[in-house]
Amino acid sequence: MPHAGATGQVRRRFSRRLQIDMVWEGALVGLVSGGIVTLYRLCLTKSEGFLRWLLFKAHQLPWALVGFIALLVASCVIVAKLVDWEPYTQGSGIPQVDAEVMGRIDMPWHRVLLAKFTEGSLLTLSGLSLGREGPSIQLGGMGGKAVSKLLKRGRGEERLLITCGAAAGMSTAFGAPLTGTLFAIEEIHKEFTPSLIVSAMASAVTSDFLVSQVLGVEPVLRLNFFHELPHGYYLYVVLFGIICGVLGALHNKGMFACSEKVFGRMGKLPFMGRLAIPFALTGVMAFLAPQLLCGGDAIVDLLKEPTHLPLLTLLGLLVGKYLFTTVCFSSGAPGGTLFPLCVMGMLLGALYGSVLTNATDLLTVYMINFMALGIGGIFAAVVRAPITGVVLAFELTGSMSALLSVSIVAIIAYVVANLLDADPFYEHLLSNLLGVRNIRSKTRGTVAGEKSFHAYTVGAGSKVEGKTLAEISWPESSRIVTIDRAGVDVLPTGTTRLQALDEILVIMNASEEDDIQPQIWELCKSSLATSRSPRQ
């Protein structure tokens, strides 16, 4: 018989009252997280505006040039000190939110909010090629955690509210509530349940309403379609999906190589020494190619008239943006890559469309279509979240007729990137954060190939409750990495006995997860899960 307290907690999880509570709590998270990220976006906009003014003056006045150099040095020092003070703010922040939702880390929300907000503002003020979306998701997630602490929720519900905060952060950053909802579910929580979907949507919609009142209703990237591509051109769409998949795989492999083989070998250097490299590069790029600075708003302005840009200019901007972003991100600077990634997708689409208009009878009016397809295709290939990529392209264009072509590109890009054996971007970063790459099990050998992580809850009365790990027949090619018991990590050994509501993190081969997951779900399924919960 399961413990009475555990039974009560399980019944609460399946109760209708909890589902209703999660809606208004999600909306509350949307207000808090949306307010934080809205203020963050305002700071970034003001920072980038000041940077452009300072660089304009620096081309004319010596004091402005000295001021710009002093700004780079001061920002580098302050950001390095802040990362040393709160290490969880290093990088984009999305893997940290993933790990928090899985229960693997416990970030101090107040320290992360203060440090990440300041770091992101200083990096934009300095011009590093980093995006706002990763930090916005982490800030939003920590806003959700703050609400959970305020409401005194348990660890399980806290994770749901963190996911809601991540949805609000993504929604506010892009001005795209559906994208925020799907990204939080598809990439962060990796579980589709009605209560989670509704609460995350409530959070994303509330935050989007808030930011629209302050910054306007237009999304960050607006692509206005004139006509949908005729079906006779869909062979070009298929080819473009293949190109997106190949370049998405190269994007990931290049960034991982730079991060691990170049900056990773600088481990003896203090973090400030590694961070000084992108800051120094930014000082050079500010005068050689200022369009490459910050997330890419200057490039977006240029792409409003893509037909006016020569092929070599588009190619130079694409290669330059990728290399500059790779150096900045690989250093560990606390910024994201999603916005630069979308800008690179637009550049790739404009470049491909320009080639087609010069070599075929394709009209130049369709270049904007391929820019939207580039966003969806690159997003699907790099992040390996094709549904979110399709919805993002839809929200940026507002065109239902674009869904078919974007879906084709996203699916093909997703498949091609997988075939090229490139790790999904954020899953690779997450495995590095958790330190569980190439894990070797003493009893089952190596979990080889591309890895996936999945969290499961041991249900009350399930087949594994009360049994030791050695007594349970786990699927092959899977291994328990850790056990979270009431917020405390338990090191899994053969004699560890599972208890109801334990959260287990399992690593498995991605190629076999479709077979492995149902087996583990069946083992962990609560005997109460299928029974009707009492109304509250």
Secondary structure, 3 states (H helix, E strand, C coil): CCCHHHHHHHHHHCCHHHHHHHHHHHHHHHHHHHHHHHHHHHHHHHHHHHHHHHHHHHCCCHHHHHHHHHHHHHHHHHHHHHHHHCHHHCCCCHHHHHHHHHCCCCCCHHHHHHHHHHHHHHHHHHCCCCECHHHHHHHHHHHHHHHHHHHCCCHHHHHHHHHHHHHHHHHHHHCCHHHHHHHHHHHHHCCCCHHHHHHHHHHHHHHHHHHHHHHCCCCCCCCCCCCCCCHHHHHHHHHHHHHHHHHHHHHHHHHHHHHHHHHHHHCCCCHHHHHHHHHHHHHHHHHHCHHHCCCCHHHHHHCCCHHHCCHHHHHHHHHHHHHHHHHHHHCCCCCECHHHHHHHHHHHHHHHHHHHHHHCCCCHHHHHHHHHHHHHHHHHHHHCCHHHHHHHHHHHHCCHHHHHHHHHHHHHHHHHHHHCCCCCHHHHHHHHHHCCCCCEECCCEECCCCEEEEEEECCCCCCCCCCEHHHCCCCCCEEEEEEEECCEEECCCCCCECCCCCEEEEEEEHHHHHHHHHHHHHHHCCCCCCCCCCCC
